[in-house]
Amino acid sequence: MGFKWSGVAFGESGSVHVLGGVGGVEPGEDMDVPVETELCIAELPNNWILICAEDFMYAAPDESFPDEGNMARLSAKGRVLGCMFHEGIMCSVASMYEYGKELWCVIYNCNDEEYNLRTSETLPDNFEAVYERLKADQDKFDLAGKPVDALFDIPIEIAFQICGYKYDLAEFEWGEPKFTMVELK
């Protein structure tokens, strides 16, 4: 099975744009952790608005998943960062879209072949530093004979450094996010 998560972060856009891009929503009850709900939303103190989705494919980039992609639609009115991962199939993805067009995409899928990392031609500014750090960690694990896949975290870490949210952290330097469950109309 494995844990799976999908989220999109809307940068410098405001709630009206975000909620319109989602397709008509109504605020629901507040919640501590964004799990087991179709959609939930949190405004981060760095002006990113985060939507977490129960659907693993919610943040799928259109170019890489043409039948299931959602990012072009979500980014129709501005910049959107997508991140999704599935530990059961060891696949993780981060992408940035703006006005319906992909700016960059990083995909890790160890099921394609060992340590398969695919990227768009254009890369996020933090790609090289994240890649080098996690590749060094992977080399240490490999030498020690430990069955750890550090490269799986490359897209997740890239997204975290950009928007400031990571699914497996309970606290952040800026505090705790307050999520609100969202009901689709």
C-alpha positions as CSV (number, residue, x, y, z in Angstrom):
1,M,0.0,0.0,0.0
2,G,2.2,2.9,1.2
3,F,1.4,6.4,2.2
4,K,0.4,8.8,-0.6
5,W,-0.1,12.5,-0.6
6,S,-0.9,15.3,-3.1
7,G,-0.9,19.0,-2.6
8,V,-0.9,22.2,-4.6
9,A,0.4,25.6,-3.3
10,F,-0.8,28.8,-4.9
11,G,1.8,31.6,-4.7
12,E,1.0,35.3,-4.2
13,S,-2.6,34.8,-5.4
14,G,-5.1,35.1,-2.6
15,S,-8.1,33.0,-1.6
16,V,-10.5,34.2,-4.3
17,H,-8.2,33.0,-7.1
18,V,-7.5,29.7,-5.3
19,L,-11.1,28.8,-4.6
20,G,-12.1,29.8,-8.1
21,G,-9.4,27.5,-9.6
22,V,-10.5,24.6,-7.5
23,G,-14.0,24.8,-9.0
24,G,-16.4,26.2,-6.4
25,V,-16.0,25.3,-2.8
26,E,-17.5,25.9,0.6
27,P,-15.4,26.2,3.8
28,G,-15.9,23.4,6.2
29,E,-14.7,22.5,9.7
30,D,-11.2,23.3,10.9
31,M,-8.7,20.4,11.3
32,D,-5.2,19.8,12.6
33,V,-3.9,17.4,10.0
34,P,-4.8,17.3,6.3
35,V,-5.8,13.6,6.0
36,E,-8.9,11.6,5.2
37,T,-10.7,14.5,3.5
38,E,-11.3,15.2,-0.2
39,L,-9.7,18.7,0.0
40,C,-8.4,20.9,2.8
41,I,-6.9,24.4,2.6
42,A,-4.4,26.3,4.7
43,E,-2.9,29.8,4.3
44,L,0.8,29.8,5.1
45,P,2.5,32.9,6.6
46,N,4.7,33.2,3.5
47,N,1.6,34.0,1.3
48,W,1.4,30.6,-0.2
49,I,-2.1,29.0,0.0
50,L,-1.9,25.2,0.2
51,I,-4.6,22.7,-0.8
52,C,-4.1,19.1,0.2
53,A,-6.0,16.4,-1.6
54,E,-7.0,12.9,-0.8
55,D,-6.6,12.1,-4.6
56,F,-3.0,11.2,-5.3
57,M,-3.3,12.5,-8.8
58,Y,-4.6,16.0,-7.9
59,A,-1.2,17.6,-8.4
60,A,-0.3,15.6,-11.5
61,P,1.5,17.6,-14.1
62,D,-0.3,17.6,-17.5
63,E,2.7,17.0,-19.7
64,S,3.8,13.8,-17.7
65,F,0.3,12.5,-17.0
66,P,-1.8,13.7,-20.0
67,D,-5.0,11.8,-19.1
68,E,-4.9,12.8,-15.4
69,G,-3.1,16.1,-15.2
70,N,-4.6,18.9,-13.3
71,M,-1.9,21.6,-13.0
72,A,-2.6,23.5,-16.2
73,R,-6.2,24.1,-15.1
74,L,-5.3,25.0,-11.5
75,S,-2.7,27.5,-12.7
76,A,-4.9,29.3,-15.2
77,K,-4.8,32.6,-13.2
78,G,-1.3,32.4,-11.7
79,R,1.6,30.4,-10.3
80,V,1.0,27.0,-8.8
81,L,3.4,24.5,-7.2
82,G,2.4,20.9,-7.2
83,C,3.8,18.0,-5.2
84,M,2.6,14.4,-5.0
85,F,4.1,11.1,-3.9
86,H,3.2,7.5,-3.3
87,E,5.5,5.5,-1.1
88,G,3.9,2.2,-2.2
89,I,5.2,2.6,-5.8
90,M,8.1,4.9,-4.8
91,C,7.1,7.8,-7.1
92,S,7.4,11.5,-6.2
93,V,6.8,14.5,-8.3
94,A,7.1,18.3,-8.0
95,S,6.2,20.8,-10.7
96,M,5.6,24.5,-11.2
97,Y,3.0,25.9,-13.5
98,E,2.0,29.5,-14.4
99,Y,-0.9,30.6,-16.5
100,G,-1.6,27.0,-17.7
101,K,2.0,26.3,-18.8
102,E,4.6,24.1,-17.2
103,L,7.7,26.0,-15.9
104,W,9.5,22.9,-14.6
105,C,8.9,19.4,-13.5
106,V,11.0,16.8,-11.4
107,I,9.8,13.2,-11.3
108,Y,11.4,10.4,-9.3
109,N,10.2,6.8,-10.0
110,C,12.4,4.0,-8.9
111,N,10.1,1.5,-10.5
112,D,11.1,2.7,-14.0
113,E,14.7,1.7,-13.2
114,E,17.0,2.0,-10.2
115,Y,17.2,5.7,-9.1
116,N,15.4,7.1,-12.1
117,L,15.1,10.9,-12.0
118,R,13.4,12.7,-14.9
119,T,13.4,16.4,-15.2
120,S,12.2,19.1,-17.6
121,E,14.8,21.0,-19.5
122,T,14.3,24.0,-17.1
123,L,14.9,23.3,-13.5
124,P,14.0,25.1,-10.3
125,D,16.8,27.2,-8.7
126,N,17.2,24.9,-5.8
127,F,17.4,21.6,-7.8
128,E,21.2,21.3,-7.9
129,A,21.7,21.8,-4.1
130,V,18.9,19.4,-3.2
131,Y,20.1,16.8,-5.7
132,E,23.7,16.9,-4.5
133,R,22.8,16.7,-0.8
134,L,20.4,13.7,-1.3
135,K,22.7,11.9,-3.8
136,A,25.5,12.1,-1.2
137,D,23.1,10.7,1.4
138,Q,22.1,7.9,-1.1
139,D,25.8,7.1,-1.7
140,K,26.4,6.7,2.0
141,F,23.4,4.4,2.4
142,D,24.5,2.3,-0.5
143,L,28.0,1.9,0.9
144,A,26.6,0.9,4.3
145,G,24.3,-1.6,2.6
146,K,21.2,0.1,3.9
147,P,18.0,-0.2,1.9
148,V,17.1,3.5,2.0
149,D,16.0,5.5,-1.1
150,A,17.0,9.1,-0.3
151,L,16.5,10.2,-3.9
152,F,12.7,9.7,-3.5
153,D,12.8,12.9,-1.4
154,I,14.2,15.1,-4.2
155,P,10.9,16.4,-5.5
156,I,9.4,16.6,-2.0
157,E,12.4,18.7,-0.7
158,I,12.3,21.0,-3.7
159,A,8.7,21.8,-3.1
160,F,9.3,22.2,0.7
161,Q,12.0,24.7,0.1
162,I,9.8,26.8,-2.2
163,C,6.6,26.9,-0.3
164,G,7.6,26.1,3.3
165,Y,5.3,23.1,3.9
166,K,6.2,19.5,4.1
167,Y,3.6,16.8,4.8
168,D,5.6,14.9,7.5
169,L,6.5,17.9,9.7
170,A,4.3,18.8,12.7
171,E,5.8,22.1,13.4
172,F,7.6,24.8,11.4
173,E,9.7,27.8,12.2
174,W,6.6,29.9,11.6
175,G,4.3,27.7,13.7
176,E,1.6,25.2,12.7
177,P,-0.6,25.4,9.7
178,K,-4.4,25.6,10.4
179,F,-6.3,23.5,7.8
180,T,-9.9,23.9,6.9
181,M,-11.8,21.1,5.3
182,V,-13.2,22.2,1.9
183,E,-16.5,20.9,0.4
184,L,-16.9,20.9,-3.4
185,K,-20.2,22.4,-4.5
